[in-house]
Amino acid sequence: MSSPTTPYEKPCESLGVGEETEALEGYVVDPSHYANNAARLKTSSDGRFVLIPQPLDSSDDPLNWTEGKKRWIVAVIAFIALLADYTGGSAIITVLPQSMQWGLSQATVQKAVVGNLFTIGACGLFVVPLTSYFGRWPSLLVFQSLMLGTCAWSAAATSFHSYLAARIINGFFCSVGQGGALMWIKDLYFFHQHPQVINYVEFSIVGSPYLGPLITAFIVTTVSWRWAFWVCTILSGISLILVFFLDETLFDRKTPPDSRGSYLSRLVGVGDARISRHKSFIGCMLVPVVAITKVPVLTILIYYFLNSAWVVGVNTTISIWLSNKYGFSLQDIGYFYFFGIVGVLIGWFIGHFLHDAVARYYAKRHDGRIHPEARLLLAYPATLLCALSLVLLGLAFENQWHYMVIAVVAAIQCVGFMIVTTAINSYLLDAYPEGSGEVGAWVTASRNWAGFMATFVQIDWVNRLGPARALGIQAGITVASLFLIAFLQTYGKRLRQWQGKMIFKNY
């Protein structure tokens, strides 16, 4: 390993910075580690970071767009991403009045929540290939239009079976912002900016399952549960309007188009004809399969599944526990869900500073290189926080501790999960920049399918074993998942070099 005063093998500046090579060998953003202080390379406005990837000398390149335009697009995507689990979270609370209206058990009505979770997870696996073929903007327009329609259907459903169908179909179209979030971030931002932008977007995603129940609990105590979904419909309509004020971020830097076309042509996908002309539709639809064949990707998905399951499981069943064991009214439950917002907010605040601080510390100890595995260091303390909270939650429900203890402990779980979510997304984006959309879609699938599984088993599991034993086992599974992180930190780089980058044929 070379010393800081004698830089490692300096890249050939005439060829620029090879992003895919950096992903395999480690990213170097400090100009002092390049020949002539990276004089021939483009750097950030303050000169502190080499820009990876290097943008083209074109205003059409989204990397060159103004910071205001970038932030606007990311803010809209974050809002759209929030709506998926906001609507899903709203359905957690409406289970109670719906079960009384339709004369069904809470467990039966909750199948709509479970079905929606599954299809939210699947949505991204269809969204990402479609956006690669037709364009980001037109795909977003279509999916948001269908989300609006299915939200209205959920509100107007006259029977449980109609409502169940509406919720399941809604999931297929409402998660475009979640499944494609990394894709938009990669289109617009440079390597050194990724963790903070991911942290902002994931704040809206991780916090939304708590915001939905919080607001819905107050709605259903004053008006019909249908208004919970009419509010979702209104919010979906607002998001659809906002889509018209975005722009197409898909841009091929290897063969840039002569012209991006007019506003209307970009909105409906005609302007991207040059990009998709050489692509196969079937090839695009199969790219998520290529992504999951990478061992590091699959390992992270298993780890995240084992952590997400119990977070979503607690969120989707805590209202039932509080109602049955503590006699909480719907309004009480609404106030209680502030625990999730507070926990996620604390996790976001910690991550805002800590993710970059850990990367800088790692770079100092590795001659300026930041390997993707550095992003996983924060997973250790964050995962242990999640495990500790599960143990304490189990004991709290078992012994009927004060509900404020439950709120604090559940908030701690949210803190850990927020940090974990940003860490694993940053890792996958750093490791496979060429597959940003694909890995992001699989992360969304992992989180929601974990919740799908946990929601099915959580109540019966707790009733059979008791809260302390059931959640204690879940805590043990959470701690055991850290062996997967240790495996990646030991062998991740070698596995990535052995398997190489994601190669998408006819893509």
Buried (B, 14 or more C-beta within 10 A) or exposed (E): EEEEEEBBEEBEBEEBBBBBEBBBBBBBBBBEBBEEBBEEBBBBEEEEBBBBBBBBEEEBBBBBBEEEEBEBBBBBBBBBBBBBBBBBBBBBBBBBBBBEBBEBEBBBBBBBBBBBBBBBBBBBBBBBBBBBBBBBBBBBBBBBBBBBBBBBBBBBBEEBEEBBBBBBBBBBBBBBBBBBBBBBBBBBBBBBBBBBBBBBBBBBBBBBBBBBBBBBBBBBBEEBBBBBBBBBBBBBBEBBEBBEEBBBBBBEBEEBBEEBBEEEBBBBBEBBEBBBEEBBBEBBBBBBEBBBEBBBBBBBBEBBBBBBBBBBBBBBBBBBBBBEEBEBEBEBBBBBBBBBBBBBBBBBBBBBEBBBEBBEEBBEEBBBBBBBBBBBBBBBEBBBBBBBBBBBBBBBBBEEBEBEBBBBBBBBBBBBBBBBBBBBBBBBBBBBBBBBBBBBBBBBBBBBBBBBBBBBEBBEBBEEBBBBBBBBBBBEBBBEBBEBBEBBBEBBBEBBEEBEBBEBEEB
